[in-house]
Amino acid sequence: MSFVATVLTLYPEMFPGPLGISLAARAREEGKWSLDTVQIRDFAADRHRTVDDTPAGGGAGMVLRADVLAAAIDHAQAAHPQNPIIALTPRGAPLTQARIRALAQGPGVTLLCGRFEGFDERIFAARPIEQVSVGDIVLSGGEPAALMLLDACIRLLPGVMGAASSGAEESFENGLLEYPHYTRPASWEGREIPEVLRSGDHAKIAAWRKQRAEDDTRLRRPDLWERHVGVRDQSASGARRETKEMGQ
């Protein structure tokens, strides 16, 4: 079954963008995923095709209208009712690799791209929309974030990456940053590839990679490390309880 991506946007010409080259492009040509863009402006009711208005209570910028957004969302839902609807917004929950994996295992996704000051808040009460943020940054619109989310999903679709295990040890897949990589030449500008990686001892290599992943995560991303340690300790406690109960 093909993964169906629908993007609701004021700038459909931004798609497929980088998804039109390399692995994503080939996967699309092979029918592993499809892309449909919906111009939000097409659902405006007035002759000027107005999609936004001034903020209630005053303030700078413009806000996307709930009535126009709802009409565009309803159109997309009618075509793919099984697909979750995700709005890209800095007010959303952080996007995680776990959420990406779950999306990639489903039938597809409908992405709502904001512009200006964002969305009329009532749209989230009126429609089943998940709000997602790709980071603590502010973009000019949701389109770059949508491209990022789709790229992350597409590479996990069956048959897209060359080897089934290609993504298994990458950053965030197991709660850690990925270990560092090296390749030829063995010596470059006086810097050597670590000896263990040239040893041919697969057990030692695996242990080194695990240790480096843990060390780098602890130093570079203490937030990830704390979460990883918490999950690990919780799992260990559960295993100990199970062993004790079996012994009884």
Backbone hydrogen bonds, N-H to C=O, Kabsch-Sander energy under -0.5 kcal/mol:
donor,donor_aa,acceptor,acceptor_aa,energy
3,F,32,K,-2.1
4,V,2,S,-0.5
4,V,107,P,-2.5
5,A,3,F,-0.6
5,A,34,S,-2.7
6,T,4,V,-0.5
6,T,109,V,-2.4
7,V,36,D,-2.6
8,L,6,T,-0.5
8,L,111,L,-3.5
9,T,7,V,-0.6
9,T,38,V,-2.5
14,M,11,Y,-2.0
15,F,12,P,-1.8
19,L,16,P,-2.5
20,G,17,G,-2.1
21,I,18,P,-1.2
24,A,21,I,-0.6
25,A,21,I,-1.4
26,R,22,S,-2.2
27,A,23,L,-2.6
28,R,24,A,-2.0
29,E,25,A,-2.4
30,E,26,R,-1.9
31,G,28,R,-1.4
32,K,27,A,-2.7
33,W,27,A,-0.6
34,S,3,F,-2.6
36,D,5,A,-2.4
38,V,7,V,-3.1
40,I,9,T,-1.9
40,I,38,V,-0.7
42,D,39,Q,-1.4
43,F,40,I,-2.0
44,A,41,R,-1.7
49,R,46,D,-1.7
53,D,63,V,-1.9
58,G,55,P,-1.9
63,V,53,D,-3.1
64,L,118,G,-2.9
65,R,51,V,-2.8
69,L,65,R,-2.1
70,A,66,A,-2.7
71,A,67,D,-1.6
72,A,68,V,-1.9
73,I,69,L,-2.8
74,D,70,A,-2.8
75,H,71,A,-1.6
76,A,72,A,-2.0
77,Q,73,I,-2.9
78,A,74,D,-2.0
79,A,75,H,-1.2
80,H,76,A,-2.1
83,N,80,H,-1.5
85,I,128,P,-0.6
86,I,84,P,-0.5
86,I,110,T,-3.1
87,A,130,E,-2.8
88,L,112,L,-2.3
89,T,87,A,-0.8
89,T,132,V,-2.6
92,G,89,T,-2.1
93,A,131,Q,-2.1
95,L,133,S,-2.6
100,I,96,T,-2.0
101,R,97,Q,-2.6
102,A,98,A,-2.0
103,L,99,R,-2.4
104,A,100,I,-2.8
105,Q,101,R,-1.3
106,G,103,L,-1.6
109,V,4,V,-1.9
110,T,84,P,-2.9
111,L,6,T,-3.3
111,L,109,V,-0.5
112,L,86,I,-3.1
113,C,8,L,-2.7
113,C,111,L,-0.6
114,G,88,L,-0.7
114,G,112,L,-0.5
117,E,62,M,-3.2
118,G,115,R,-1.9
120,D,64,L,-1.6
123,I,120,D,-2.2
124,F,121,E,-1.4
125,A,121,E,-0.6
125,A,122,R,-0.5
126,A,122,R,-1.6
127,R,123,I,-1.6
129,I,127,R,-1.9
130,E,85,I,-2.9
132,V,87,A,-2.7
132,V,130,E,-0.5
133,S,93,A,-2.7
137,I,135,G,-2.2
139,L,137,I,-0.5
142,G,114,G,-2.1
146,A,142,G,-2.4
147,L,143,E,-2.4
148,M,144,P,-1.9
149,L,145,A,-2.5
150,L,146,A,-2.6
151,D,147,L,-2.5
152,A,148,M,-2.2
153,C,149,L,-1.9
154,I,150,L,-3.1
155,R,151,D,-1.9
156,L,153,C,-1.4
157,L,154,I,-1.5
160,V,157,L,-2.1
161,M,157,L,-0.5
166,S,163,A,-1.9
168,A,165,S,-1.3
170,E,167,G,-1.0
172,F,176,L,-3.1
173,E,170,E,-1.8
174,N,170,E,-0.5
175,G,172,F,-0.6
177,L,213,A,-0.5
188,W,191,R,-2.6
191,R,188,W,-2.0
193,I,186,A,-1.9
197,L,194,P,-1.2
198,R,195,E,-1.6
199,S,196,V,-1.1
202,H,200,G,-1.0
205,I,201,D,-2.4
206,A,202,H,-2.5
207,A,203,A,-2.1
208,W,204,K,-2.5
209,R,205,I,-2.6
210,K,206,A,-2.2
211,Q,207,A,-2.4
212,R,208,W,-2.6
213,A,209,R,-2.4
214,E,210,K,-2.1
215,D,211,Q,-2.9
216,D,212,R,-2.9
217,T,213,A,-1.8
218,R,214,E,-2.4
219,L,215,D,-2.1
220,R,216,D,-3.0
221,R,217,T,-2.0
224,L,221,R,-0.6
225,W,221,R,-2.2
226,E,222,P,-2.5
227,R,223,D,-1.6
228,H,224,L,-2.8
229,V,225,W,-2.9
230,G,226,E,-2.1
231,V,227,R,-2.3
232,R,228,H,-2.7
233,D,229,V,-2.8
234,Q,230,G,-2.1
235,S,231,V,-2.5
236,A,232,R,-2.4
237,S,233,D,-2.4
238,G,234,Q,-2.2
239,A,235,S,-2.3
240,R,236,A,-2.4
241,R,237,S,-2.4
242,E,238,G,-2.3
243,T,239,A,-2.4
244,K,240,R,-2.4
245,E,241,R,-2.6
246,M,242,E,-2.4
247,G,243,T,-2.1
248,Q,244,K,-1.7
